[in-house]
Amino acid sequence: MNNLKTKVSDSPIGFDVLESKIVSLLNKLKDNHLLINQLKTQNISLKDKVGQFEKSFSKIKVENESLKMTNSLLGGKEDKSLSKRKINNLIKEVDFCINQLSDFENQNE
């Protein structure tokens, strides 16, 4: 051990090289810490975006299901005139039911 101390103390150039390597390592360490902090911030931001996309996806999924149901009620891919006729027929049936209820109420009065 004493032999090592003697060699290091006899070589001031060795200390300079060692000191510059230590400084270089410390600078790299500082840069790594800055990079880690940037990546953490970016990670948080990306997690927020993922949450927003998940909410948006859920909303669009519900809307899609609603549109599928509406589409199935209107007859799928049939043309618009047929869909209009179906809606008109449903309205006529509802009107007929309302008239029957009105007639029933008038008879009971």
trRosetta pair geometry for C-beta under 8 A, 3 or more apart (Angstrom, degrees):
i j d omega theta_ij theta_ji phi_ij phi_ji
1 4 5.7 -49 -156 28 37 112
1 5 6.8 36 149 -16 65 102
2 5 5.6 -51 -150 35 38 113
2 6 6.3 39 152 -21 67 105
3 6 5.8 -55 -152 34 30 113
3 7 6.6 28 152 -18 64 106
4 7 5.8 -57 -149 36 32 109
4 8 6.3 25 156 -15 67 108
5 8 5.9 -58 -143 40 29 106
5 9 6.0 22 161 -14 66 112
6 9 6.0 -58 -140 41 26 105
6 10 6.1 25 158 -19 62 111
7 10 5.8 -59 -146 37 27 110
7 11 6.4 1 160 -1 62 116
8 11 6.1 -75 -146 48 28 96
8 14 5.9 -118 -139 95 65 141
8 15 7.1 94 178 -61 88 89
11 14 3.9 53 117 -2 116 117
11 15 7.3 155 107 -12 71 79
12 15 5.5 -47 -158 32 48 114
12 16 6.6 50 146 -21 70 101
13 16 5.6 -52 -152 34 38 114
13 17 6.4 37 151 -18 68 104
14 17 5.8 -54 -148 36 31 110
14 18 6.2 30 153 -17 65 110
15 18 5.6 -56 -144 41 30 112
15 19 6.0 33 156 -21 66 107
16 19 5.7 -52 -143 37 27 111
16 20 6.4 25 157 -17 63 106
17 20 6.0 -56 -148 37 29 107
17 21 6.4 28 153 -18 64 107
18 21 5.7 -56 -149 36 30 111
18 22 6.3 31 153 -20 65 106
19 22 5.6 -53 -147 35 32 112
19 23 6.3 33 153 -18 65 105
20 23 5.6 -51 -146 37 34 113
20 24 6.2 38 152 -21 64 105
21 24 5.5 -52 -147 36 32 114
21 25 6.3 32 153 -19 65 105
22 25 5.7 -53 -147 37 30 111
22 26 6.3 32 153 -20 64 106
23 26 5.7 -53 -147 36 30 112
23 27 6.4 32 153 -19 64 105
24 27 5.8 -54 -151 35 30 112
24 28 6.5 30 152 -17 64 105
25 28 5.6 -53 -148 37 33 111
25 29 6.3 38 151 -23 65 104
26 29 5.5 -50 -147 34 32 116
26 30 6.5 35 152 -19 64 102
27 30 5.6 -50 -149 35 33 111
27 31 6.4 33 152 -18 64 105
28 31 5.5 -53 -147 38 33 113
28 32 6.2 37 152 -22 65 105
29 32 5.6 -53 -148 35 30 113
29 33 6.5 32 152 -20 63 103
30 33 5.7 -53 -151 34 32 111
30 34 6.5 32 151 -17 65 104
31 34 5.7 -54 -150 37 33 111
31 35 6.3 33 152 -19 66 107
32 35 5.6 -54 -146 38 32 112
32 36 6.2 37 153 -23 65 104
33 36 5.6 -50 -146 34 31 114
33 37 6.5 32 154 -18 63 104
34 37 5.8 -55 -151 36 31 110
34 38 6.4 32 152 -18 65 106
35 38 5.6 -53 -148 37 33 112
35 39 6.2 31 154 -18 66 107
36 39 5.7 -57 -146 39 30 110
36 40 6.3 34 153 -23 64 104
37 40 5.6 -50 -147 33 32 113
37 41 6.5 32 154 -17 64 104
38 41 5.8 -56 -152 37 31 111
38 42 6.2 30 151 -17 66 108
39 42 5.5 -52 -142 40 33 112
39 43 6.1 41 153 -26 65 104
40 43 5.5 -51 -147 32 30 115
40 44 6.6 31 153 -19 63 102
41 44 5.8 -52 -152 33 32 111
41 45 6.5 31 150 -17 64 107
42 45 5.6 -55 -149 38 33 114
42 46 6.2 32 153 -18 67 107
43 46 5.8 -56 -146 38 30 109
43 47 6.4 33 153 -22 64 104
44 47 5.7 -53 -150 33 31 112
44 48 6.6 34 151 -20 63 103
45 48 5.7 -53 -155 32 32 113
45 49 6.6 31 149 -17 65 105
46 49 5.5 -51 -148 37 37 113
46 50 6.3 42 151 -23 66 101
47 50 5.6 -49 -148 33 34 114
47 51 6.5 38 151 -20 63 102
48 51 5.7 -54 -154 34 32 114
48 52 6.5 31 150 -18 65 104
49 52 5.6 -53 -149 36 35 112
49 53 6.2 34 153 -18 67 105
50 53 5.7 -55 -147 39 31 111
50 54 6.3 35 153 -22 65 105
51 54 5.7 -52 -147 33 30 112
51 55 6.6 29 154 -17 63 103
52 55 5.8 -54 -151 36 32 109
52 56 6.2 30 152 -17 66 108
53 56 5.5 -54 -144 41 33 112
53 57 6.0 38 154 -24 66 106
54 57 5.6 -51 -144 35 29 114
54 58 6.4 32 155 -20 62 103
55 58 5.8 -53 -150 34 31 111
55 59 6.4 30 153 -18 64 106
56 59 5.7 -55 -149 37 31 112
56 60 6.2 28 154 -15 66 108
57 60 5.8 -57 -145 40 29 108
57 61 6.1 35 153 -26 64 107
58 61 5.5 -53 -147 33 29 115
58 62 6.6 29 154 -18 63 102
59 62 5.9 -54 -153 34 31 109
59 63 6.4 29 151 -15 64 107
60 63 5.5 -54 -146 40 35 113
60 64 6.1 41 152 -25 66 105
61 64 5.6 -50 -147 33 30 115
61 65 6.6 32 152 -19 62 102
62 65 5.8 -52 -151 34 33 111
62 66 6.5 34 150 -19 64 106
63 66 5.5 -54 -150 37 34 114
63 67 6.3 33 152 -18 67 105
64 67 5.7 -54 -147 38 31 110
64 68 6.3 36 152 -23 64 103
65 68 5.6 -50 -148 32 32 114
65 69 6.5 32 153 -18 64 103
66 69 5.8 -55 -151 35 31 110
66 70 6.3 30 152 -17 65 107
67 70 5.5 -52 -143 40 34 112
67 71 6.0 37 155 -22 66 107
68 71 5.6 -56 -147 37 28 113
68 72 6.4 27 154 -19 64 105
69 72 5.8 -54 -148 35 31 108
69 73 6.4 31 152 -18 64 105
70 73 5.7 -56 -150 36 32 111
70 74 6.3 19 155 -10 66 111
71 74 5.9 -62 -144 43 29 104
71 76 6.0 58 154 -111 90 39
72 75 7.9 86 -174 -43 28 10
72 76 6.3 24 -111 -67 47 76
74 78 7.6 -151 134 54 76 100
74 83 4.3 18 -175 -137 98 118
74 86 6.8 153 -147 70 49 139
74 87 7.6 -5 -118 -53 84 101
75 78 4.1 -32 126 27 122 129
75 82 6.0 -95 89 117 167 111
75 83 5.5 -145 32 -89 117 79
75 86 6.0 168 -36 -21 122 159
78 82 4.5 -72 150 75 126 138
78 83 6.2 154 89 -49 103 85
79 82 5.4 95 64 9 75 102
79 83 7.3 -140 104 -3 40 92
80 83 5.4 -57 -150 39 38 114
80 84 6.2 40 153 -22 70 103
81 84 5.6 -50 -148 34 34 113
81 85 6.5 37 151 -21 64 102
82 85 5.6 -50 -150 33 34 113
82 86 6.6 37 150 -21 64 102
83 86 5.6 -51 -151 33 34 113
83 87 6.5 33 152 -17 65 104
84 87 5.7 -54 -149 37 34 111
84 88 6.2 34 152 -19 66 106
85 88 5.6 -54 -146 38 32 112
85 89 6.3 35 154 -21 65 104
86 89 5.7 -53 -150 35 30 112
86 90 6.6 31 151 -19 63 103
87 90 5.7 -53 -152 34 33 112
87 91 6.4 34 150 -20 66 104
88 91 5.5 -52 -148 35 34 113
88 92 6.4 37 152 -21 65 103
89 92 5.6 -51 -148 34 33 113
89 93 6.5 36 152 -20 64 103
90 93 5.7 -52 -151 34 33 112
90 94 6.5 33 151 -18 65 104
91 94 5.7 -54 -150 37 33 111
91 95 6.3 35 151 -20 66 106
92 95 5.6 -53 -146 37 32 113
92 96 6.3 37 152 -23 65 104
93 96 5.6 -50 -148 33 31 115
93 97 6.6 32 152 -18 63 103
94 97 5.7 -53 -151 35 33 111
94 98 6.4 34 150 -20 65 105
95 98 5.6 -54 -148 36 33 112
95 99 6.3 34 153 -19 66 105
96 99 5.7 -54 -149 36 30 112
96 100 6.5 31 152 -19 64 104
97 100 5.7 -52 -149 35 32 112
97 101 6.5 32 153 -18 64 104
98 101 5.7 -55 -150 37 32 111
98 102 6.3 34 150 -21 65 106
99 102 5.5 -52 -146 36 33 114
99 103 6.3 34 154 -19 66 104
100 103 5.7 -52 -147 36 32 112
100 104 6.3 34 152 -21 64 106
101 104 5.6 -52 -147 35 32 114
101 105 6.4 32 154 -18 65 104
102 105 5.8 -55 -149 37 30 109
102 106 6.3 30 152 -18 65 107
103 106 5.7 -56 -147 38 31 112
103 107 6.4 33 154 -21 65 106
104 107 5.8 -54 -149 34 30 112
104 108 6.6 21 155 -13 63 109
105 108 6.0 -62 -149 40 31 107
105 109 6.8 41 153 -35 63 102
106 109 5.9 -47 -153 15 33 116
